[in-house]
Amino acid sequence: MSLTPEQIDTAGAALFEAESTRRQIGILSLAHPDMDMADAYAIQQAFVTRKSAAGGKVIGWKIGLTSKAMRDALKIDIPDSGILFDDMVFANGCVVPAGRFIQPRIEAEIAFVMKAPLRGPGVTRDDVVAATDYVAPALEILDTRIQRRDAATGTLRKIVDTIADNAANAGIVMGDDHHRIDAVDLRWAGAIVSKDGEVEETGLGAGVLDDPALAIAWLANRLAEYGKWIEPGQVVLSGSFIRPVEATPGSRIAADFGGFGHVAVDFA
């Protein structure tokens, strides 16, 4: 880590303010060129601590950058993770009010709802299967509390900025269909994602570390390094198998998972 506790706390406070006011902050890695992933997760925790203190309830986790193509593009070799809060939950088919987010985008994912704890290290796919209550189709709403590009220099945000920004996590829309994990081949559970009726992206669960259940195992084992674990009742978004789709005002994003289910959300 290169940042001081004061710098970490200041950045976490700025992110919390950005979410509250819907006004982005500058790129943290531009202000702190030596910022590393440990700093980024520490800032994320500072943000989470403030959100919890304001009454937010943690309901689970999200995993990001599970696609090899995305990791290669960002020149990293591991996924990232963030925390889900109760105010991030939106009903299937709902209308997201105008101004609720800053620059929302949508990803298609498979959500795991847990019935037993998962504590690393050493969590395997079999452990994930045993601990899962059910799986369901889902959309993740991403948002950017940190600018994507600095207007003055043209500098793009880096992976450490995304991690600090709670892995760009902002919302979750769960499908109504629930499935036993052992009744579905998650590698072949895919989706056709459309915006206003036009197909934007398609993908398969195998794009998530070859098997979405392996992503859950990865998270449990990473959390063990920090003395944390996945708890019963929590929701875990296993990672996207499509590129993000811009959710512009007035648009409808729908994901057709075939027999696995359907999820949709409208943006006012």
N, C-alpha and C positions, 0 to 999 in steps of 0.2 A: 504494500500500500504506500501511496505517496502523499495522500491528502491528510490534513490534520483533522481531529475530531470536530473542530469548529467549522472547517470547510465542508465536511460531510453533512453536518447538521444544517448548515446554511443552504446547501443544495437540496436537501430533503424538504426543508421548509418552503423553498422556492417552487418545487414541484407540487407540493400540496396547494400552494396559493394559485399556481397555474391551473390546476384542476378546478378549484373553487371559482375562479374568475373567468375561465375559458380563454386565458391569455398565455401564449407560449413564452417560455424563457429561452435564452440563448443556449447555444451548444456548449455543454459542460466540458467536453474534451478540447474545445477551442480555448476555453478559459484555463483549463488545467491539462496541458499537453502530456504530462506524465501519468495521467489517470489510468489505472489498470482495472481489471475485472473485480478484484477484491474491493477497490474503492467504489466501483459501480454497485455492487451488491450491498455495500454498507450504506450508500445513499438510498438505494431502494428500501432498505430496512428503516432508515430515518423517515422516509415518506410514509411507509406502512405504519410506523409508530404514531405519527401524527394523525393519520386517517383513523386508526383504532381509538386514539384518545378523543377524537371527535364523534365517536359513536359507531364507527364502522365495524361490522362483524365479519371476520374471516370465514369464508365458506369453502375454500379450496385453493387450487393451484392451476397455473397454466404453464405449458411447456412450449417453447418457441425454437425456431431454427432447427427443426428436426429433419428438414430436407437437405440432402447432400448438396444439391445445387446452390441453395441459399448459403450454406456454410462455406462452400468453396468461393462464392462471390464475395463473402465478407472476410475470407481468409482466417476462419476459425475452425477448430476441429471438434467442438462440443456444442450441444444445444444451450439454451438459456431458460430461465424460469422466472415467473412472477406470481403474485398472490391475487386470488379472487375475493371480492367483498360482496356483501349482500346487496349493496346498491347498484351492482353491475348486472343484476339479473333482469332480463326482459322476457315477456311471454312470447311464445311462438305466434307469429302473425300480428304482433303489436305495431303501433306507430311510435317511433322515437320522436319526442318533441323537438322542434327546431331549436338549435342552440344548445342542445344537451351535450354535444361533443364539439371538438375543435376541427379536426380533419379526419373523420371516421373512415375506416376501411374494414372490409369483411374478409374473414377466412373461414373455410369449411373444415370441421374437425370431428373427431369421435370423442365424446365425453364419457368418462368413467365415473360412476358413483360407487363409493366404497362402503362395505359393510363391516370391514375389519381393518385394524391399523396395519400399515406397512412401514416397518422400521429397518433401515439399512444398518450396516453394510450387508452385502451378500444377497439382496433381494433378487429373485429370479422371475422369469415369466410365469412359472407355475405358482409362485407366491402371489403374483398379481391376479391371476385367474381365481385363486382361492379367496382373495380379499375383496373381489369386485362384486357388488350387488347386481348392477346391470350396466350396460353401455347404451348410448343413445346418440342420434345425430345432433350436431350442434353447429352454430355459427359463433365465431368470436368477433367482437367488435374491437378493433384496434383504434388507438388515438395517439396523438403526438403532443404531449405537453412540452416537449423540447422541439425547437425548430428543426425541420428536415434539412434545410440549407441556410447558411448564414448569408444574409443579403449583401453585406459589405465585401466579403471575401470569396463567396461562392463555395465555401467549405461545407461538405456534407457531414451529417452526424455519423458517429461511429457506433460499433457494437456496444461500447461501454456506455454511450448515451442511452441506447435502447434499454439496456439492462437497468440502468439507474432509474429510467422512466417506467419502472414496474413491468419491464419487458413489453412496453407499449400496450399493456392490458387495460381495457376500459369497459367491456361488457360481454355478456354471454346470453345467447338465445338457445334454449334447449328444445329439441323436438319432443313430440308427444309419445313417440314410440320407444319402448324400453325392451331391451333384449338381454337374455342370458349370454354372458361372454362366451361360453362354450358352445353356443348354438349358432355362432356367426364366425365366418372366416374373415377376421378383421383386415387381413392383407388385401382382400378383394372388396371390402366395403368402400365404395367410392361415391362421388357426387358430381352432378352436373350443376354448375352454379351460374345463374342467369341474373342479369340486371335489366329490369324493365322488359322482360321477356326475351332478351337476346343473350345467348350463351356467351359467357365471359371466360370461364375456366372449367376444366375437368381434372379429376385426379383420383388416385386410389390410396387406400390406407397403407399400402406397402411403401409409399413415399415417406412415411414416418418411421425412420430408423428400421425399415424393413417389416416392422410390425408395431402397431400402436401400443400394444402391451409392453413392449420393450422400452418404450419411452417412459411409461409409468415406473418401471423398474429402475431406469436411469435416474429419475427424479428422487425416488426413495433413497437410493444409494448416495446421491449428491447431498441430500438434506442431512444425512447421517453425519457428514463432515462438520455440520453446524449444530449438531445435537437436536435436530428437528425430524419430524416424520409426518406421514400422511395419516390423517385420523379418520375413524369411521364416520360416515355421513358426508364426508367432503367430496366435492366434485373436482375432477382433474381433467383439464383439456389436454389431450395427448399431443397436439401439434398439428399444424395445417399441412394438407397435401395439395394446396393450390397457392398461386400467387395472390396477394391481397387485391381485392376489388374495391375501387373507390366508391364510397357511399355518399353520393352527392344529394343535396336537398331535393325532395320530391321523388326520389328513386325507390324502387322495390328490389330487394335482393332475395332471391329464392334458391334454395339448394335441394335438388332432387337426388336423394340417396337410394332410389329404387325401392326395393323391398325393405330396406333399413329405415326408411321414413322420409319425411319432408320437413324443412324448416324455412321460414320466411320472416322478413322484417321490413317495414317501411320506414322511410325517413321523411319527416314533414319538411 
